[in-house]
Amino acid sequence: MITLKNLHKSYEVGQNKLHVLNGIDLTIEKGELVSIMGSSGSGKSTLLNIIGLLDTYDEGELFLDDDLIRNYSLSKMRDLNEKRAARLRN
């Protein structure tokens, strides 16, 4: 299961801050199919990169199963990504 609670992400653009994700709440159960839709620049890729552990977020919580991702060490995140990549290859 993947759970997002009040997830926020922004980028620095010159002197300004561009808020891309603002308080996203989402739960995806194991085996559930989900479609992320929106216009260009709406944050779809950013959201998927965060869920895929390829990007960080500013605020909120991301859980994989019942584990809070902020509590993962860098080595734990690498191990998790390696296992996921191995499953995709097989």
MDTraj code that builds the backbone (N, CA, C; nanometers):
import mdtraj as md
import numpy as np

residues = "MET ILE THR LEU LYS ASN LEU HIS LYS SER TYR GLU VAL GLY GLN ASN LYS LEU HIS VAL LEU ASN GLY ILE ASP LEU THR ILE GLU LYS GLY GLU LEU VAL SER ILE MET GLY SER SER GLY SER GLY LYS SER THR LEU LEU ASN ILE ILE GLY LEU LEU ASP THR TYR ASP GLU GLY GLU LEU PHE LEU ASP ASP ASP LEU ILE ARG ASN TYR SER LEU SER LYS MET ARG ASP LEU ASN GLU LYS ARG ALA ALA ARG LEU ARG ASN".split()
xyz = np.array([
    [0.0835, -0.1171, 0.0000],
    [0.0000, 0.0000, 0.0000],
    [0.0888, 0.1245, 0.0000],
    [0.0456, 0.2241, -0.0725],
    [0.1133, 0.3542, -0.0772],
    [0.0164, 0.4575, -0.0198],
    [0.0646, 0.5361, 0.0753],
    [-0.0189, 0.6394, 0.1359],
    [0.0555, 0.7718, 0.1375],
    [-0.0086, 0.8748, 0.0864],
    [0.0433, 1.0113, 0.0925],
    [-0.0491, 1.0914, 0.1826],
    [0.0101, 1.1672, 0.2734],
    [-0.0690, 1.2515, 0.3633],
    [-0.0153, 1.3936, 0.3591],
    [-0.0984, 1.4845, 0.3105],
    [-0.0659, 1.6275, 0.3090],
    [0.0704, 1.6551, 0.2448],
    [0.0962, 1.5910, 0.1305],
    [0.2257, 1.6006, 0.0634],
    [0.2397, 1.7338, -0.0106],
    [0.3535, 1.7986, 0.0091],
    [0.3847, 1.9264, -0.0559],
    [0.5208, 1.9165, -0.1244],
    [0.5316, 1.9807, -0.2409],
    [0.6581, 1.9887, -0.3129],
    [0.6625, 2.1214, -0.3861],
    [0.7757, 2.1886, -0.3758],
    [0.7937, 2.3143, -0.4487],
    [0.9352, 2.3194, -0.5040],
    [0.9543, 2.4053, -0.6022],
    [1.0846, 2.4253, -0.6648],
    [1.1189, 2.5735, -0.6595],
    [1.2464, 2.6028, -0.6449],
    [1.2950, 2.7409, -0.6529],
    [1.3105, 2.7770, -0.8004],
    [1.2480, 2.8852, -0.8412],
    [1.2580, 2.9349, -0.9782],
    [1.3016, 3.0802, -0.9681],
    [1.4325, 3.1016, -0.9805],
    [1.4863, 3.2358, -0.9604],
    [1.4629, 3.2797, -0.8172],
    [1.3984, 3.3924, -0.8001],
    [1.3665, 3.4452, -0.6672],
    [1.2340, 3.3900, -0.6136],
    [1.1619, 3.3159, -0.6967],
    [1.0280, 3.2694, -0.6605],
    [1.0269, 3.1217, -0.6244],
    [0.9228, 3.0816, -0.5559],
    [0.9003, 2.9415, -0.5220],
    [0.7765, 2.8950, -0.5983],
    [0.7923, 2.7891, -0.6777],
    [0.6821, 2.7326, -0.7549],
    [0.6270, 2.6127, -0.6785],
    [0.5044, 2.6245, -0.6288],
    [0.4398, 2.5160, -0.5545],
    [0.3746, 2.4214, -0.6548],
    [0.4258, 2.2981, -0.6596],
    [0.3785, 2.2011, -0.7578],
    [0.2748, 2.1072, -0.6969],
    [0.3011, 2.0570, -0.5781],
    [0.2064, 1.9706, -0.5073],
    [0.1677, 2.0399, -0.3775],
    [0.0389, 2.0536, -0.3551],
    [-0.0102, 2.1280, -0.2389],
    [-0.1087, 2.0438, -0.1582],
    [-0.0581, 1.9721, -0.0598],
    [-0.1455, 1.8982, 0.0313],
    [-0.2117, 1.7766, -0.0303],
    [-0.1363, 1.6972, -0.1040],
    [-0.1912, 1.5782, -0.1699],
    [-0.2150, 1.4678, -0.0669],
    [-0.3371, 1.4124, -0.0672],
    [-0.3725, 1.2947, 0.0117],
    [-0.4117, 1.1859, -0.0869],
    [-0.3526, 1.0673, -0.0722],
    [-0.3795, 0.9585, -0.1660],
    [-0.3460, 0.8266, -0.0993],
    [-0.4322, 0.7270, -0.1191],
    [-0.4033, 0.5911, -0.0741],
    [-0.4227, 0.4978, -0.1925],
    [-0.3222, 0.4161, -0.2193],
    [-0.3287, 0.3166, -0.3261],
    [-0.3091, 0.1805, -0.2607],
    [-0.4108, 0.0972, -0.2684],
    [-0.4045, -0.0366, -0.2100],
    [-0.3249, -0.1297, -0.3012],
    [-0.2678, -0.2337, -0.2431],
    [-0.1932, -0.3329, -0.3208],
    [-0.2854, -0.3932, -0.4267],
    [-0.2381, -0.3971, -0.5505],
    [-0.3145, -0.4521, -0.6611],
    [-0.4097, -0.3540, -0.7280],
    [-0.4271, -0.2379, -0.6704],
    [-0.5164, -0.1370, -0.7268],
    [-0.4478, -0.0654, -0.8433],
    [-0.5231, -0.0394, -0.9491],
    [-0.4725, 0.0366, -1.0627],
    [-0.5173, 0.1812, -1.0484],
    [-0.4241, 0.2734, -1.0716],
    [-0.4521, 0.4157, -1.0544],
    [-0.4021, 0.4905, -1.1765],
    [-0.4778, 0.5891, -1.2188],
    [-0.4369, 0.6757, -1.3286],
    [-0.4163, 0.8162, -1.2735],
    [-0.3025, 0.8766, -1.3047],
    [-0.2733, 1.0138, -1.2643],
    [-0.2891, 1.1006, -1.3887],
    [-0.3861, 1.1900, -1.3861],
    [-0.4155, 1.2723, -1.5033],
    [-0.4106, 1.4201, -1.4668],
    [-0.3720, 1.5012, -1.5630],
    [-0.3704, 1.6455, -1.5425],
    [-0.3030, 1.7134, -1.6595],
    [-0.3147, 1.8421, -1.6633],
    [-0.2550, 1.9187, -1.7725],
    [-0.1032, 1.9237, -1.7575],
    [-0.0376, 1.9671, -1.8618],
    [0.1076, 1.9812, -1.8610],
    [0.1495, 2.0750, -1.7483],
    [0.2478, 2.0310, -1.6701],
    [0.2978, 2.1137, -1.5613],
    [0.2178, 2.1054, -1.4327],
    [0.1235, 2.0115, -1.4252],
    [0.0374, 2.0034, -1.3069],
    [0.0972, 1.9225, -1.1924],
    [0.2134, 1.8573, -1.2152],
    [0.2794, 1.7850, -1.1074],
    [0.2712, 1.6338, -1.1160],
    [0.2214, 1.5805, -1.2276],
    [0.2088, 1.4350, -1.2423],
    [0.3435, 1.3648, -1.2303],
    [0.4418, 1.4095, -1.3058],
    [0.5748, 1.3466, -1.3024],
    [0.6402, 1.3650, -1.1669],
    [0.6234, 1.4806, -1.1075],
    [0.6795, 1.5054, -0.9744],
    [0.6204, 1.4076, -0.8744],
    [0.4892, 1.3892, -0.8782],
    [0.4225, 1.2963, -0.7876],
    [0.4749, 1.1545, -0.8063],
    [0.4848, 1.1098, -0.9308],
    [0.5334, 0.9739, -0.9571],
    [0.6798, 0.9579, -0.9185],
    [0.7604, 1.0611, -0.9385],
    [0.9006, 1.0547, -0.8965],
    [0.9133, 1.0456, -0.7450],
    [0.8273, 1.1123, -0.6722],
    [0.8295, 1.1036, -0.5260],
    [0.7868, 0.9643, -0.4814],
    [0.6788, 0.9129, -0.5383],
    [0.6327, 0.7781, -0.5031],
    [0.7391, 0.6751, -0.5381],
    [0.8098, 0.6959, -0.6497],
    [0.9154, 0.6042, -0.6923],
    [1.0478, 0.6248, -0.6219],
    [1.0505, 0.7140, -0.5226],
    [1.1704, 0.7441, -0.4432],
    [1.2825, 0.8037, -0.5271],
    [1.2464, 0.8709, -0.6358],
    [1.3447, 0.9364, -0.7215],
    [1.3572, 1.0850, -0.6911],
    [1.2657, 1.1368, -0.6105],
    [1.2660, 1.2783, -0.5739],
    [1.2202, 1.2893, -0.4292],
    [1.2495, 1.4014, -0.3671],
    [1.2091, 1.4247, -0.2288],
    [1.0879, 1.5173, -0.2256],
    [1.0309, 1.5319, -0.1087],
    [0.9181, 1.6227, -0.0910],
    [0.9495, 1.7167, 0.0237],
    [0.8791, 1.8290, 0.0273],
    [0.9070, 1.9328, 0.1268],
    [0.8381, 1.9075, 0.2598],
    [0.7181, 1.8570, 0.2533],
    [0.6344, 1.8489, 0.3725],
    [0.5334, 1.7368, 0.3534],
    [0.4847, 1.6803, 0.4624],
    [0.3854, 1.5744, 0.4574],
    [0.4491, 1.4403, 0.4874],
    [0.3749, 1.3347, 0.4555],
    [0.4218, 1.1995, 0.4850],
    [0.3967, 1.1076, 0.3664],
    [0.4922, 1.0184, 0.3420],
    [0.4812, 0.9138, 0.2406],
    [0.5077, 0.7816, 0.3095],
    [0.4112, 0.6906, 0.3002],
    [0.4250, 0.5583, 0.3595],
    [0.4257, 0.4536, 0.2494],
    [0.5169, 0.3578, 0.2570],
    [0.5121, 0.2359, 0.1770],
    [0.4784, 0.1257, 0.2751],
    [0.3656, 0.0608, 0.2535],
    [0.3049, -0.0270, 0.3527],
    [0.2850, 0.0578, 0.4781],
    [0.3419, 0.0219, 0.5891],
    [0.3248, 0.1043, 0.7097],
    [0.4523, 0.1774, 0.7469],
    [0.5503, 0.1784, 0.6577],
    [0.6795, 0.2409, 0.6867],
    [0.6822, 0.3851, 0.6364],
    [0.7121, 0.4780, 0.7264],
    [0.7278, 0.6180, 0.6893],
    [0.8605, 0.6343, 0.6166],
    [0.8564, 0.6813, 0.4925],
    [0.9762, 0.6904, 0.4091],
    [1.0791, 0.7861, 0.4664],
    [1.0385, 0.8912, 0.5327],
    [1.1362, 0.9841, 0.5920],
    [1.2265, 0.9128, 0.6923],
    [1.1789, 0.7999, 0.7439],
    [1.2586, 0.7244, 0.8404],
    [1.3575, 0.6297, 0.7734],
    [1.3510, 0.6168, 0.6411],
    [1.4424, 0.5279, 0.5695],
    [1.5793, 0.5932, 0.5572],
    [1.6821, 0.5135, 0.5779],
    [1.8179, 0.5608, 0.5523],
    [1.8421, 0.5577, 0.4015],
    [1.9471, 0.6247, 0.3579],
    [1.9819, 0.6250, 0.2161],
    [2.0088, 0.4831, 0.1671],
    [2.0767, 0.4014, 0.2469],
    [2.1060, 0.2637, 0.2059],
    [1.9777, 0.1809, 0.1966],
    [1.8824, 0.2027, 0.2862],
    [1.7541, 0.1318, 0.2813],
    [1.6783, 0.1698, 0.1540],
    [1.6818, 0.2980, 0.1160],
    [1.6145, 0.3409, -0.0062],
    [1.6813, 0.2802, -0.1291],
    [1.8142, 0.2726, -0.1288],
    [1.8862, 0.2093, -0.2409],
    [1.8485, 0.0621, -0.2521],
    [1.8470, -0.0082, -0.1382],
    [1.8100, -0.1501, -0.1383],
    [1.6690, -0.1698, -0.1929],
    [1.5777, -0.0863, -0.1494],
    [1.4398, -0.0957, -0.1949],
    [1.4308, -0.0726, -0.3452],
    [1.5005, 0.0274, -0.3960],
    [1.4994, 0.0546, -0.5402],
    [1.5629, -0.0587, -0.6192],
    [1.6697, -0.1196, -0.5670],
    [1.7329, -0.2328, -0.6358],
    [1.6382, -0.3519, -0.6434],
    [1.5654, -0.3791, -0.5358],
    [1.4695, -0.4899, -0.5357],
    [1.3568, -0.4639, -0.6347],
    [1.3088, -0.3398, -0.6393],
    [1.2018, -0.3059, -0.7328],
    [1.2506, -0.3185, -0.8767],
    [1.3724, -0.2760, -0.9043],
    [1.4281, -0.2859, -1.0397],
    [1.4453, -0.4318, -1.0800],
    [1.4885, -0.5155, -0.9865],
    [1.5061, -0.6578, -1.0157],
    [1.3723, -0.7229, -1.0505],
    [1.2657, -0.6856, -0.9813],
    [1.1331, -0.7405, -1.0122],
    [1.0885, -0.6994, -1.1519],
    [1.1193, -0.5775, -1.1923],
    [1.0810, -0.5318, -1.3258],
    [1.1580, -0.6052, -1.4347],
    [1.2829, -0.6406, -1.4059],
    [1.3647, -0.7113, -1.5055],
    [1.3184, -0.8550, -1.5246],
    [1.2609, -0.9145, -1.4221],
    [1.2212, -1.0570, -1.4294],
    [1.0845, -1.0761, -1.4813],
])
top = md.Topology()
chain = top.add_chain()
for i, resn in enumerate(residues, 1):
    res = top.add_residue(resn, chain, resSeq=i)
    for name in ("N", "CA", "C"):
        top.add_atom(name, md.element.get_by_symbol(name[0]), res)
traj = md.Trajectory(xyz[None], top)
